[in-house]
Amino acid sequence: MTTEERAGPAAAPRMAGPRGIGTAVAFDWGLVAQMLFVASAYLFGFGPGGMMAGGSVAGGMRAVVAVGALIAAVPCFLLGEGIRRGFRPARPLQVVLNALLTFAGIVTLPSTIVDVRGGHYSGIVRSAILLIASPAIVWLLTRPQTRDWFAQATSAQARARHSGWWLVFIALWAIVGGAAVAFGASYLSPPEDPALQGWG
């Protein structure tokens, strides 16, 4: 019996850890948090989108918009959970999503610059996420070690790796990120901006 045969499974090379899992999950769940904040604003008329939840939207339509936001949050949560669990099809879906959002960030950058020059800063957080976080996720999820990890890791291994304090930390980052975008129009706008009316 050779040395390799005696060593058995212990001789197998250790699988390299993936890159970008936490960033991708925090991104997806940040979208969920943002939609929950916006849905609450439409339903109850306070917080981010207080302006939107006001007279500009008829009372009956507020519930429709809020329900729409909640429905849209479901696939975002499922995609993030798929990434966390190492579900193989979730990786290319995430890459495509963030590639499209990166393109959207580039397209909307000129209008954001115009808004900033006019004293309206609410688009800064959104543009930063689209132009920094999104391309970073695309890059990290397409690295060879990440592709190999998704190809080899089982769902049980993925859940074991991405649970406990890791999960708590990512959820907190998602809430902070979602709130930053949702509340952006309230704390990054000049005093005369109607977005502040929802806080009055």
N, C-alpha and C positions, 0 to 999 in steps of 0.2 A: 504494500500500500504506500502510495506516495505521500509526501508531506501535505500537498494540497488536498488529497482525499481525506487525510486524517483531520485536517483543519475544518472541513465541512463548511457549513453556512457562515461560520465566524470569519472565514477567509474572504467573503464577498466584500467588495469595496463599498464604503459608506456612501449613500446617496447624498449628493450635494443639496443644500437647502435652496428653496426657490427664492426668487426676488420679486418684490412688488405685490405680494399677496395682501399685506396689511394696507398698503396704499390704495389698492383697487377696492378692497372691501370697505374701507373708510370712505372712499369716493362714492360708491353705490349707496351705502347707508346714509351718507351725508345728503344725497338727493332725497332719500326717504324722509329724513328729518326736515329738510327744507319744505317738502310737500305737506308734511304734517303741520308745520307752522303756518303755511299759507292757507291750508284748509281751515285751521282754527280761526285765522283772521277773517275769512269769508263767512264762517258760521257765526262768529261771536262779535265781529267788528272791532277787534283790537289787535295790537301787535303789528308785525310786519304785514303790509298790505291793508292797513287800516283805511288807507285811501281807496284801495280797490274794493274793500268791503263796504264802503260808504255809498253815497248816492249814485256813483257811476255804475253800479250794478243793481238791478232790481232785486227786491227782497227774495222773490221766488227763485231767481237765478243763482243766488249765493249758495244755496244748498247744492244745486247742480254742479257749480264750479268746484265746490268743496269735495263732493263725491268724486268728481273727475280727478282731482288731485290725489285723493286716496287710492283710486283705482290705478293711477299711473305709478304710485309708490310701490305697488305689489311687485311688478317685474323687476324694479330696481333692487328691492330687498332679496328677491329670489336669485338674481344674478350675483349679488354679493355673497349670498349664502352658498351658491354653487362654487364660487371661487374659493371660499373658505374650506369647503369640503373636498376640494380637488376634483370637482366634476369636470371632466375633460372638455366637453363642448363649451363650457363657460369661458375658458381662456380666449379662444378666437372671438367670441361674442364681445368680450370685454375689450379686446384689442380694437375691433371694428368700431365699437361705441366711442372709445376715447380718441381714436383717429378722427372720426367725424366731428367730435367736440373740439378737437384741436383746430381743425379746419374752420369750424364756426368761430372759435376765438380769434383766429387770424382775420376772418372776414369782418367781424364786428369791432376789431381793434380801432380802426379809424374813427368810428362813431364814439367809442369810449374816450378817445383822445379829445375829440371835440367837446364832449360833455365835461371832461375834467377842466379843459380850458375855460369853460363857462361856469365853473364852480360847482358842478354836479359830480360827486365822486362815488356814487353808488355802484357804478360799473367796475370799479377797480378790483374788488374782491372776486367778482365773477370772472373777469378777464384773467386775473392771476391764476385762478384755478384752471381755467381752460388752457392757458398757455404754458403753465408750469406742471401742474399735476397730471393733466391728460397725456402730454407727450412722454412724461416720465413713466407713466403706467404702461404705455405702448412699448417703450424701450425695455423696461424691466420684464414684462411678461413675454417678450420675444427672445429673451436671452436663452442660450442653449440649456443652461442648468435648470431654468424654470420650465422649459418645454420637456426636458427629461423627467423632472419631478412630477409633472402632471401625467406623463405617460406611465410612470412606474408606481407612484404612491396610491395606496388604497384610500377609500373614503375614511376608514377608521384611523389610518395614520394621519390623514389630513386633519381630521377633527381633533385628534390628540395633540397635534402640533399647534393648532389654532383655537385654543380654548383657554379657560381659566382667566388669568390676568391679562393675557393677550387680547382676549375677547372684550374684556372690560375697557381696556385702553383704547381699542379700535372704536368701540361704541361711543366712548366719550369724545374722541376726535371727530366722529361722524356728527354728533350733536352740535359740537362747537362749529364745525364747518357749515353744517346746514343752517344754523342760526346766523352765522356771519353773512351768508348770502341772502337769507330771507329778511334779515333786519337791516341789510346794507342801505336801503333807501331811507331808513330812519336816522341812522347815525352818521351817514356820509353825504348828507344833503344840506344845502344852505337853509337858514331858518325859514325863508319864504316858501320852501318846497312843500307842495301839498302832501307829500308823504308823511310829514310830521303831524298832520291833522288827526291821524288815527290815535295819537298819544294825548290829545287834548281832552 
